[in-house]
Every structure is written in structure tokens, then in C-alpha cells.
Amino acid sequence: MPKVTIDGKITEVEEGITILEAAKCLGIIIPHFCYHPALTIAGNCRMCSVEVEGQAKPVISCREPVKDGMVVKTNSPMAVSVRKSVLEFILINHPIDCPVCDQSGECKLQDYYFSHSLEPSRLGDEKVHKMKAVQIGPNVMLDAERCVECTRCVRFCQEITKTNELTIKERSDHSEISIYNDRELKNPYSLCAVDLCPVGALTSSDFRFKKRVWFLTSTPSVCNHCATACNIFIDHNDGIVYRYRPRENNDVNGPWMCDEGRLSYNRINAPDRALFPLALKDGDLARVSWDEALLKVSDLMGSVNSDEIAVILSARATLEESEAFAQFFRDKVKTPNIYWSGLDSDPKFADKILRDADRNPNVKGVASITDKRLDEKPAARVYIILDGVTDIELMQIVSSRPKAIVLVASHYDSHQHYPEIVLPKATFAEQPGTFINSGGMKQGFKKAIEPLGESLSGVDIAVRLAKLFPPFVREG
């Protein structure tokens, strides 16, 4: 294994590793625009140039493999001079519109200018103008004047999605990113191109102008949109979630996530959120207190035999929520009727990149608690349903004419009049928890925001029910 000295630090690295990656092993970050570890090496921005002893000219560190005995200086006068020149060329025609740019606060050009340049512009002529604020796909806006032609987005569409929507057209200072042959950028991962853009050339139509990024808090979490359970950051402020971003984990999703999963954050603030306990009064569901709602549930369960009570766990709930309900109904209610349900599989949603046909984030988790899927016509009189069931399952339950159905969920369709009681459950973003994905990986996540309204975690609801439930059970 070759030994290399970078800025006076010696390290031993694998054969073939580049100078830029070797520097990262030492905690030295070399500035770059075009390089990304998940894409092929373009070497076209020159921002990562370094000085190598014995070399007469600067070396592009993102594509130069280390050699045994190599001595590298990342901040020598030669390297610093090259970076200043690169930044000056980029900024010649770059619009200085940082105050209105949605990338402000996350822009590498901003960061590098302040850390490596701080030189005023010497341009006296009119700047070259290009397309601005152009919708190039359902989720992506293009401002070609801000582009630094790093080609990350082009390579992503060529190498990862293989959809080839983007290209570079024209030459010299008139070159710019453009959609190829008038096709839209609408592949299922189009917003990853926004992540890859180091400047404000590509921005999200959904997040655009909603919130300045320096006001946001990022909480590590896990996407609940399918069984892949991609690692994400939940970006939020004042109890409102503004976006999901992919959090790199090479064992699960790498640096990517799909658009549909990314935009599913809107479900947290959706109009159909269940925010307060509801109970049936005079034929309609009306708001009640938690105490009243829980007492009604306890009375309902106490009015029938234990084997006439069924709980339906959810493959969309956290592992802890399903375990809490299962323990309560198994140990205290002593019912044998513990099932699980989840969203139907969708083969059209699946692909060979990340997306799984299983639309539930925790099938393996809930299946480890009970192996009974709700796939036969049930015969209970009181049902406790966690997070809902499929339409077919609901028809089966309703057709059995039960005495009561209690829904414990974060969302409730008011047009469906089947529950007698609705207990508002917090979303996964409003509580800590665990999902076990399709690969069997157990992944924990933190609470990002406080539960909206009067909603509680499923664990808290199960604990409250257990405290109210009578110490005796009418066994069948």
C-alpha cells in the first residue's frame, strides 16, 4: 500500500485511490465542484488542483492516483493561485444574485469565494446572459446563468437513472446545461440533480423560496415511503417540516432517494391529519377529550369476550408502536387475534435503483411480532386498527358487522364513517422509533418535531389504554 504525505501528514492508502480521497482520509477537504464519489470523474472544474513535489504544473487531485512517496501540498501558493483563477473565471459571467438565490447558505461557490478568493471582479463588459427560472421538469427549475458546468447533473442522468435528459450545449462562455432534445427532466430521481448541483442552477420547485436554509434544523431519520427505508434528513423549523433530503448510507440508499419519497413530507401537514380524539355522537364523529375517548375504548373492550377483540398492527407504524400494542393485547387483553396489515404492493413503483414494490417501511418488523396477516374474513366484534387497513380488508371487517371499530392513526378520511372512535397518532417524524427494511436492516431514527395537535405516539396510546383497562377480562 502506497504512503503519501499531504500537508505534512503521512497516511497509507489503498492502491489506486486519488489524492482528493486520500486527503479526505486525513480530514483534509480539497475544494471541488465537478467531483462526486458516486459518479465518474470528469476533472473539468480544476478547483481541486494541488501541488505535487516534482511536478512542474498543478495536478487535478480528483483524478490523480497517489503514488508511493508522493508529497502533496493542498494550500501552497501555486494551489491557492490556481483556485483564485478558477473562481475568477467562473464568476466572470456569474450573476451576483445571492440574496434571491434559493441555494444561498448551501452554495459551494459562495463558500469557496469567501475561503479562497475575496477578490473583486475585473470585468468591465456586459456579462453573458442565459436562461433564467425555466421549468425543465415537474420538480426542477433551471437558472443557466448560475451554472458552473460541473456536469454532475448530466452524469447523474447518464450513469444512475440512465434517462439522459440533460446535456451541455454551445461552447466557451456560451455553454450551458439544457434538456436534451426537448425532453423533460421527469425521471423518478430528478431532485437528486438538485442535490448534486453545487450552486443555484438547479433548484426544487417544491422547496423554492419557502424557507432560508440557515433557519432549518436537520434531524437524521428514515423515509417511510417504501420498504427500502432510505436514510434521510428531515429539515424543519418551528414545528413545520419543509423538506426531506437523502442522508448517505452506502448499505441502504447511497446518496440518493426518489422524488416521491422526498415529497412525502407533505403528508405530515396534510388536511386529513387526525389531530384530536374523536368519538361517535348522534351519528357523527365529534371531538372529545383523551380521557373520554380512552374510557370509551376501555368500556367497549370490557363489554365483550377477549376472543371477540382483534388488534391489527401496521407495517407503516414504528416497531415500538406495534410492540406496545401487541404486548398490551397479548398480555392484558389476552386476545389471540393479533394481526398485521399494510399498504398493497405496487410493482409499478419498483425500480432497479432504490424503489421497492412493498410500500411499507416496516413489514419485516411487524411480521416479527405476529405472523398473521389480515387476509381472511375476521370474526371479532371490537377491532383496534393501527394506521388503517386496505380497502379490501376494510370491506371484510365492515361486512362482519362488528360492534365497534377504533382507529389509531395519524390520518383519517372523514368520508369513511367506519370508526366509532379515532385516536390521533403521531407520525414517524414526531417520535423516535425503528423500522426494519426489506433487507432486514434495523434502523432507528429520532424525533424531529413535536406531535401536531393532541396526537400521541402509538406507544403512549398503548400505555394509557393499559392503565385504564380493567384488571379482569371476560375470557371466551
N, C-alpha and C positions, 0 to 999 in steps of 0.2 A: 504493500500500500504506500503510495507516494506521500511524502511530507512536504507541506507548503507553509511558508511564512507570510502572514498577511498582517500588515500594520504592526509588525513586531511580535505577533502571536504565532506560535507554531502549532500546527494540527496535522494529524494523519487522516487521510480521507480515502474513500474508495476510488479505484481506478476509473477514469473517465468522467468524474464529477467536474463541473465547471467552477471557475473561480468564484462566480457570484454565489453558487450554492455552498461552496467551501467557506466563504466568508460568513454566510448565514449560520453555519455550524459554530462559528466563533462569536455569534451575536453581533456581527458587523453587517449592517444593511447597506448595500450599494444601491444608489438611486437607479430607477429604471422605469420606462414606460411600456415598451413592447413585450418584455419578457413575462411569461406566466408559466408556472411549473406544470400545468395540465395541458399546455399547448405546445406545438412545435416551436422551435427557436427561429425568430425572424432576424434579429440583430440589426434592425433598421433605425432605431431611435438614437443610438450612440450615447445615451445618457449614462450607461453603466461603464463607460470607459475608465480604465485604471492604468497605472504604470507598472510594468514588469521589468525588473532589472535585467539588462542585457538586450532589451527590445528598444529600438530607436523610436518607435511610434507607440501611441496609446493602443491598448488592447481592449477589445469588447469582451467584458467579463462574462456575459450571459452565454456565450458560445465557445469560449476558450477553455479547453480542459486543462486541469492542473497537471504539472509535471513534477517529478521528484526534485526537491531542492529549489523550486520556484520561490522567488521573493516578490511579493506584490505590495504596492502602496496605493491605497484607495483614495487618499486625500493629499497626494503630493501636488506641487504647483502645476505639473503637467496635467494631472487628472482634473483638478479644480478648474483649470483654464478651459479644458475641453467641455466640461459641463456648462460653464458660463456661456461658451459659444453656442452649444446646443440649445440652451434656453433662449438665447437671443434670437436665433433663427426661428424657433417655434413661436416666439412672442411677436415677431415682426408683423404678422397678419392676424394675430390672435385678438379677438375683441376683449377689451378690459371691462367686462360686464359682470364681475364677481358679485356685486350687490344684488343682481337679479338672477343670477345663475343658481339653479337648484342643486348643483354639485358643491356649492360653496360650503366649506367645512369638511369636505371629503375629497377635495381636489388635489391630486398629486402635483399638478403644475403650480398651484398656489404654494404647497409645502416646499417644493424644490426651489421656487423663486426666492422664498424667504431664507432658506437654508444654504443656497448655493449661488445666489446672484445678487439681488438687490440693486441691479444696475438699471438706470433709466433707459428708455428707448431712444435709439439714434435715428429712427426712421422719420424722414420728413415728407414722404409721399403718402398718397391715399392708400389705405390698406385694401387688399383684395377681399371682395365681399362674396359670400356664398349663401346657400340655402339656410334659412333660419326657421325654427319652430315648425318643422314638417312632420306630419304624422306618417311614419313609414310602416306602421303595423298597429294592430288594435291596442297594444300596450306600450309602444315605444315611440318617443319623439326624437327627431334628429335636428341638431344645430350644427351644420357642417363647418361654420366659422370657428367653432371651438375645438374641432378635431385636430389631433396631433399625428394622425396617420400611423398609429401604433399597430394597426391591423389585428388587434386582439379579437374584435367582434367578427371580422372576416374569417379568421382562422377557426373561431368557435363554430360558426355556421358550416364551415367546410369539414372540420375534423370531429366535432362532437355530435351535432344534430344531423350533419351531412345533408342539409337542406339548401345550402349555397344561396341564400337570399342577398348577401351583401358582397360588395366589391369596391375596389378603388378605381375611380375614373379620372381622366385627364392626367397631366404631368406637372412636375415642378410645384410652384406655389399655387397652381390652379387644381392640384389633385385633391380629391375629397371622397369620403365614404358615400356610397349611394346604394340603393336597392338595385339588384341585378335584373335587367330585362323586365322592369316594371312589376316584379312580384313583391308582395307584401312580406314584411318580417312577422310572420304569424306562426312560427313553429311553437310547440308546447313549452319551450325553454327560452323564449325570446328575451325575457327580462334578465337572463344571465348575461346577455350582451351589455345591459346597463351596468351590472355589477363589474364587468370586465373593463368598462370604459374608465380610464384614469382621470378623465376631465368631464366637462359637462356636455359633451357632444351627444351622447345618448342618455335620455332620462325617461323615467317611468311616468306614463300618462296618469296612472293611479295616484302616485305619491307627489307628483309635481305641484309645488307651491303650497303644500298642506302644512308643512312644519319645518323650520330650520333644524338641521341635524344636531346642532350643539345643544338643543333643548331636550333631545331624546335620551332616554336611558335604555340600554341594551341588556336584555336578560337572556341567558342561554336557555334554550328549550328544545322541544322536539315537535315536528309537524304532525298533525293528527289527520291528514287528508287521505292517506293510504297506508298500506302495511309496510312500506319501506321505512316510514318514520324518519324522514330526513332531519338532520341536526340543523337547528335554526337559531337566529337571534330574534327575539320579539322586541321591537323598538316602540317605546311608549312614553307618554308624558301626561301627567295629571290624570292618571287612571284611564287614558284613552290609548288604544293600540293603533299605530299609524302604518306599520308595515312589518312583514317578516323578511328576513334575509338569510341566505344559506350560511351555515356555520360549518367550516371544513372538517370532515371526518372521512378519511380515506377508506374506512371499513364499512361505511354506510352510503354516503352520497357524494363523497369528494367535496369539491367546492360548489356544487350545483344544487338546484331544486327547480321543480316545474312551476310554471306560471300559475296553474290552477291552485296548487298548494300554497304558493306565495300569497295569492289574493284571497285565500280563505279566511284571513284575519277579519274580513268584513263580517263574518258570522258572529263575532264577539259582540258587535254593536247592532246586530240585525233587529228589525222590528218585531220578529217573532220570539225574542228573548222572553223567557219566563223569569220575571224579576220579583214576584211576590207570591206567597201561598194563595191558592185558590181552592174554593170548595163549592159544591153544587148547592144552590139555594133557589127555590122556586123555578127550577128548570134551567137556570143559568149559573155559570161559574162566577163567583164573586170573591173579592179579596177578603182574606181573613188573616188573623194573626198566626204566627208559627205555633203557639201553644194550642190554639183551636184546631188547626189543621192536623197536628200530630195526635191530639186526643181523638179526633175522628178516625184517623188511620188505626190507632190502637184499639178503639172500640170495634171497628169493622173486623179486625183480625181476631179479636176476642169473642166475636159473635158466631164464629164458625169453627169447625174442627181443624186441627193442624194440617191434616192431609188435604183440606179444601183450600189451602193457601198456596199460592205459587209466586216465586220471585223470578224475574227474568233479568239476568245480568247483561251487561253490554260490552261488546268488543270495541266500543268507542270510549268507554269510561276508563279511568286510570285503574291500574292493577289494585291499588289500595282501596278504591271505592268498591270495586267488585268483591274484594276480600272481606271488607267490612260488612257488606250486605249479606254475603254468603255465610259469614260467621254468625251474624245475628239470626238469620232464618234457620240455620242448621242447628245451632246450639241452644237458642232460646225459644224460637217458634217451633222447632223440631219438625219442620216440614221436609218431606223427601223431594218436593217439587222445586228444585233449583235448576233453572235452565239458563241458556245464554242466547243472545241474538245480536244481529249487526246488520250493516248495510249489505245489500246484494252485491255480488262480484260484478265487475264491469269489464269484460275482455277488451272493449274498445278503448278504455282508458289506459291499458297497459302498453308499455313500450320496452325497448331493449336498453334504455338508458337508466331510468330510475323508477318510473311509474309502475305500480303493481295493480293487477286486476282486483285484488282484495282492497276495498275502500275503507277498511277498518284498521286503526293503528295498533290494536291490542288483541287480535284473535288468539294468538298463542298464549297471551297472559290469561284471558278469561277461560280459555279451554283447559288451562292447567288447574282451574278451580272446580269446574264441572264439565263433564264430557257430554252433557245432554243439550243438544241444540234444539231450539223450539221449532221442530219440523213435523210434529204430529199434532192432531187436534187435541188441545189440552182440555182438562175436565175440572179445573178448580173453580171456586166461587168468588175468591178475592185474589186479584192479581196486583202485584207491585212490580211496575215496569221501570227499569233503569234506562234512560236515554231513548226510549222508543223501540218499536219493532218494525218489521217490513209490512207493507200493505197487505200481503197475503196472510201473514201471521196475525195481523190485527183483525182481519175478517174472520179468521178461525176463532180468535178469542171472543169477539163480539157475538158471533153466531152461537156460542155456547151459553149465552145469556147469563153472564156472571152477576153476582150480587153487587160488586163494585170493582172498579179499576183505578189504581192510584199510579199516577205518572210522576216519576222523579227525573226531571230533565232540565237542561239549560235552555231549550227551545220548545215552544208549544204552538201548534197550528190551531188557532181559535175556531177554525171551520170544522175541526174534528171534535165532536162532542162526546167522545167515548169516556174520558176520565171523570170520575166523581171528585177526585182531589188532585191538584197539581202542586208538587213541592219543587220550588225553584233550585236547581243545582248549578253550582259554579262551573264555568268552562275550564278546560285544562290550563288556560293561561292565568286563571285566577286561583290556582292552588298548586302545591308541589305534587309530584306523582311519578309514575313509572309506566312505560309502555314496553312490551316485548314485540319486536318487529318480526317480519316474515322470515328473517334469517336466524331468529332465536336470540337476538341480542337484546339484553335488558338495559334500557336507557332511562335514567332518571332525569327530571327537569325541575326547575324552581318556579315559584310563583312570581309572575311578572307584575300583575296589578291586583288590587283588592276586588273581591266579588261585587258585581253590579247589583243595585237594588238591595233586596234582602236575601239574595241567593247564598247558599252554603255549599261547601264541598260535600260530596257523597258520603265521605267518612263521618263528617259532623252530623249529617242527617241520620245515618245508621246509629250513631251513638245516642242521639236524642230519642230515637224510636225505642232503643233498647232500654233506656231509663224509664220510659212510660209504659212499656208493655207489661201486662200483669205477670206475676211470678208463677202462675199456673197456666196450663194450656189444655184446651179441650181436645184430647187426642182421639182420632177417629178409630 
